[in-house]
Amino acid sequence: MDDIIYDKLITGSQSRCDSGFGHALAKHLDKLGFTVFAGVLYLDGPGAEDLKTSGSNRLMVLQLDVTSSEQIVKSHAQVKCQLKNRGLWALVNNAGVLEFVADAELLPMTIYKRCMDVNFFGAVELTKMFLPLLHQAKGRLVTISSIAGTIPLQGYAAYGASKAALTMFSNVLRQELAMWGVKVAIIQPSGFKTGLFGTTCQWNNQHRQIMQQLSPDVKTAYGENYIIALKEQYGKWQANLQGELQPVLNDISIALRAKNPKSHYFPGTAAIFLPIIYYYLPSCLSDIIFYHLLRSGQGVPDGVKETG
């Protein structure tokens, strides 16, 4: 293989390559012999330090907050300098945040905007900046989206909407970039433990912020017990997540190395059976199934009890 195809820029999960898929992928590709540019949110954080100490001299850690235009421009300059006159074989868009899982009516606009800023606008701006280097290498763009961007899941309105926008953007790019020789693949994993859900402390903080921002009418309609129950679902969801990330890493590796990669990859059991439920069953039935999968034992808002 020509050296060009070894060059990859990766942005990571909630804290870029500090943790999650991005961190694991940077290590995985480094071991496979790729040159990796790993974007991290915290250059002196534990995740970045781990990459610096455990990685080879082919792994370069970059400061990269995808919501910062200044850092995107700077990272582009750093990568271009390292490449000299070569193109960039691949860009892996993997930065993402979830924030909090709750009914769409309860989520404050700050969460909607945060999800769109990181999950969609950041990926779009980063992609636009690096596309000329992908053109030069006739390389590929790999986007880590989510099954929540295709299947409507209760509680994931903000996250799902941002991932749906990202998925559509990537699908359009796949068509438009074909004439440049650039291939686009979308990875839509489900049910993996990556740190996307954050920590119990973060959820407690988000819960307090939500309670503070709710209007009196909405707070009364839902009731504090219902909203507390959302927070208490954290442990249940975490327990059901798959800790082994290798299926995702394998699909990303194939998308990066295959001569003709698939347009979509669906690692994770839920990524297979959820679309079957959604697309092949009547919506009245799939809605009930999704409700029991995601909201079992949670109860209903106070306002629903009063009118039931």
N, C-alpha and C positions, 0 to 999 in steps of 0.2 A: 504494500500500500504506500502511496505517496504520503509524505509527512502532513500535507494539508488536512487529510481526513482524521488526523489525530486531535485537532484543535477544537475544543468545546468550551462554550461559556454556559455556566449553569447558574440560575437563580434558585434559591431554596424555598422552604416552606414558610411558616409564619415568620421566622427570623432568617429567611433565605437559606444559605447552606450551613447556618448555625445548627440546624437540627432537621429531623424528618427526612423526606425523600431526597431533598437536595444534598444534605450531609452524607447520607448513605450512598447516593449516586456518585458524588465526587470521589469517595473512597473506592467504590466499585470500579469506576472507569479508570482511576489511577492504577489500580492493580492490573487492569487489562492492558495497560500500556499507553493509554491516551494522554495527551496533554490537556489538562483541565484548568480552566479559569473559574474559580468558585466565588460567586458573589455572596458576601455575608453582610448582615445588618450591623453586627458588632465586631469590629476588626480585632478587638482585644478580649472578646468573649470566650468562654470555654469551648464552644463549638469551633470557632476559628482557630484557637490554639491547638485543638486536637488535630485539625486538618494540617496545620503547619508542622506539627511534630511527627505525625504518623504517616503523612503523605511523602511521596518521592519529590525529587526536584522538578518533576513535570507538573506538579500541582501548585498553582499560584492563587493565593487568596486575595480577593479584591473587596474593598469597601463598596457596597452597592445596595442602597435603599431604592427600590423601584419607584417609589413615590417622589423621589428627588430628581428633577431634571438635571441639576448640576452634577450629581453623582453618576447618572447615566452617561452624560457627556464625558466625564472624567474616566469612567471605566472603559468606554469605547476607545479613548485615546491610549489608555494603558494596553488594552488588548491589541490594538492596531500596531503599536510600537513593538510589542513582542512578536507579532506575526511578520513584521517587516513588510515584504511585498506580497505575502501570501493571503489568501482568503480565509475566512472562518468556516470550517466544515459544518458546525452545528451550534444552534442556540437552543437551550432547554429552558423554557418558561415554566417555572415551578413555584414562584412566590404566591402565597395565598394566606388569607386569614378567614376565620369563621366567626370569631367574637362570641356570640351567644345564640343558643337555639331556643326560640320562642315564637309564639303566634305573631304573624306579620303586623297585626294591630298594636302589639306591645313593643316591638322593636323601635327604638328611637332612630331618628334620621341619621344620627352620627354613625350608627352601625351600618346602615345602608351605604352611606358615603364612604366609609372606611373600606368595606368590601369591594365597592366599585373602584376605588382608588388603587388598591393593591392588586386585586384579582383581575381587573380588566384594564383600566387606564394605564397602570404601570407596565403591564405586559405589552400593550399596544405601543407605548412610547419607546420601550426598550427594543421591541421588534423593528420598528421603523428605523431606529438608529443603526441597528446592526445588519439590516437587510442588504445594503451594498456589499458587505463582506461575504454574506452568504451567496449573493449573485456571483461573485468572483470565484468562489470555490465550487459553485454548483452543488451546494451542500443541502442542509435540511434544517427545518424548524420543527422542534418537538414541544408540544404544549401539554402540560399536566392540567387537565380540567377535572371534572368530577361527574359521577353519575347523577349527582344532584342538579347538574346543569342540563340534564335531559329529562329526568323523571321528577315530577313535582312531589316533594317530600315535606310534610307538615313540620313547621318550625324552622325551615331552611329558606325562607323567602329571600332574605338579603343575600346570603351565600349562593343559593341556587340561581338567582337572577344574574349575579355577577359572573358565575361560571357559564351560564347559558349564553351571555354576551361574548365571553371569551371563546366558547366553542363555535359560535357562528362566525366570529372574526377569523378563526383559524380555518374553518371550512371554506370561507371565501378566499382566503389566502392560498389554500391548496390549489384552487382553480386558477387563480391569477398568476401564481409563481411557477406553474408548470412550464410556461414558455421560457422561463429563465433557467430551467433545469434544477430548480430548487424543490425538494419534496417536503411535504408537510404531514406530520402524524399527530394525532390527538390521543393521549392516554387518559382514560376515564376510570380511575380506580374507585373502589368503595370498601369501606370497613376496615381500614388499616390504622394502626396506632402510630401517629406521626408527631403528636404534640399539637395538632391543629385545634383540638378541643381546649387547649390551654391547661391551666391548673385549677384546683378547687379554689384557691385564693383569687385567681382572676375571675372566675365565675361569681364568686361572692361580691367582688367589686362591681361587675357588670350588673348583677341583680340589684345592688343598691342604686346604681345610676338609673336603671330602668324605673325603679319605684319612685325615684325623685322626679323623673321627667314625665311620668304619666299624668294625664289630666284627671281630675277628680271623678268625672263620669266613667272613664275607662277603668280606672282603679276599682271603682265600686262594682262595675259590671263584671269584671273578671274575679275580683276578690284576691286578697293577699295570699291566701292559702294555695290558690291555683298557681300563682306566680312562684311561690316558694317551692311547689312541687316540680316546677320546671327546673329549678336549680338543683333539686335533689335527684333529678334524672341523670345528672353528670356521671355518678358512679356506675350506674347501669349501662350507659352508653360506652364508657371506657372499658368496662369488663367484657363487652361484646366485640371489641375491636381486635383485629388480627395483628399480632406483634411482629410476625415475620414479613419483612418488606421485599423479600427476594422475588416474588412474582411480579411486582411492579418494576423492580430493577431489571429483570429479565426482558420485560416488554420494551422498556426504554432502550436497552442495549440493542435489541433487535431493530427497533425503529431507527437507531443511529447507524447501524452497520449494514442492514440488509440492502441489497441492490434496489429492490422494489418494496419498500415497507408498506404495510397496510395503512389505510387512512385513519383507522381507529383501532385502539386496543382496549380491552375491558378486563383488567386484572381484578380478582376478588369475586367470591361467590355471589355477593349481592348485585354486582354489576351484570351478572348473567340473569338471575331470576327476577329482579325488579323490573327490567324492561319487558320481560315476558308477561308479568302481571299487568303492567300498565298498557301495553299495546294490544294484548290479545283478549283481555277480559273487559266486559262492560265497565264504564267508569263508575257506576254505582257500586259495583262489586270491588273493583280495585281500590276505591276510596276507603271502603270498610277495612280491607286487608291492610292498607298502609296505616290506617288509624291504629289498628291493633298492634302492628309491628313497632310503631314509634311512640304511641301514647298509652299503651296498655297500663292500667292501674293508676293513671294520673288524675282521673276525675274530670269534672267539667266546671266551667266558670259559674260563679254564683248567679249571674244573670240568666244562664241557661237553666239552672235548677228551678228558679222562680217561675219560668215560663213553661217548664216541662210538664 
